[in-house]
Amino acid sequence: MPTVDDILEHIGEFDSFQKQAFFLLSLLSAFFAPVYVGIVFLGFLPDHRCLSPGAAELSQRCGWSLAEELNFTVPEPGPAGEAFARQCRSFEVDWNQSGLGCVDPLASLAANRSHLPLGPCRHGWVYDTPGSSIVTEFNLVCARSWLLDLFQSAVNAGFFIGSVSIGYIADRFGRAPCLLVTVLINAIAGVLVAVSPTYAWTLIFRLIQGLVSKAGWLIGYILITEFIGQSYRRAVGIFYQAAFTVGLLALAGVAYALPHWRWLQLTVTLPTFFFLLYYWCIPESPRWLISQNRSAKALSVLKHISRKNGKPIPASLQNLSPDEEVSEKLNPKLKPSFLDLVRTPQIRKHTLILMFNWFTCSTLYQGLIMHMGLEGSDIYLDFFYSSLMEFPAAFLIILTIDRIGRRLPWAGSNLVAGAACLASVFIPEDLHGLRVAAGCLGRMGITMAFQIVCLVSAELYPTFIRNLGVHVTSSMCDFAGILTPFLVYRLTDLWHDLPLVVFAVFGLIAGGLVMLLPETKGKTLPETISEVENMHSPRKNKEKKIYLQVEKQDTPLP
């Protein structure tokens, strides 16, 4: 019985149809970037201070410069230099009283300003930024700053729920229809985020975006993986993720040109409506159709691909029949189930190791960015430069993954990331350049690990639960996205480098666990559970076949 890979060898493993599909789905990957990291610009936190109308009128009357106004009217920093007092407290002073002069007006009220009573910002805040963000519009600062964390946690919670639920739906009802539904909901929710009148509605629509956006990105990845032949899976998987990096770079430029968050949100959302045109461009996965005993439809899709590629399917390969195909399966009517991810020993091991690696990749990827702080004067350039680091990671994967396989580069990248985090702990603070270099090395390592785990996850599950397996295991990176901000900021309060120690432990453990997985280089995508269970012992299978052949030859002729 011919497989999809057998047919693709004759009609083109990566020809005209696959190139077109890859380009279209890569656009989907690029437009996922604003949802995943858009908080950097949508929730930009500028310098701020309490608004005091009376102090502003006095400043205008006295002709103070901004520096003089801040020196005369804003509380001094606390004993440890924290900015909380300057940003979230104001003097309990009646600025409208006539006795206040233009030269150190508070001197007439107290010999030392530290003796003056402080209170909360009763009239709002003044933000030192030419643009706007959800922080400045909804005043998500000081006592309300946790609402910004909630905004980002909501989208990650949506990623988590959507990855599991929509992954099941895509395996049950098909990749293509689920892709179109997620595109439609994501586009509508994105527009509603931009026009929401209150923070509560913005939070709700952002959560809805999270529910469908990452699931759609993963469905696109699964689709392009199942359209192409095995010799191109590696490169296409890497470049699909590189398209996400292109989206990051473009986001920095668009955000610089549009510093107002509502216009930025509309600009990155409205083009996604065009993805609905994929209904006429992206057919259903033939591998999924075969796994659902719909071989006639699968053959129709393969003929469509062959026409696009200009290479007809040989007659000897057009004998896919439902009965024969089903007979090769362990279950005559394969329906994806969460239990299938842990039912058999090897798949269970794959699931647990992949879940930990997805969690580690997300924790280190986001955590290293947070810990480095992007503390430059230009947030756009900082974001741009940090995004550029992902291209060398992709280049290193291309150089190594075909020569030595998936497993060693994957384990090595985790170990390098963990070792770089651990090394940073022992580098003195005054060697700032060396600490930054170690952080960059860790970022590059974990970016490589992130790309490889996405590639290998699709190669370790049989077709009928492949989408479900990738969505369930990758949901751990969304769970990590919810926890990482708290992990970084709370542990930093205890010891500045404590998060790096935790990151190092995660990275080193993840690298060791990878070595327990089978190598998938050069192997066809598994179609059945038995094929996955036998991935760990290819030599035993060969030896058994050889033994049976010898035994047959030794049988005397009649």
Summary of the structure (lengths in Angstrom):
residues: 558
radius of gyration: 28.4
end to end distance: 31.4
largest distance: 123.2
contacts: 1870
relative contact order: 0.12
helix: 72%
strand: 2%
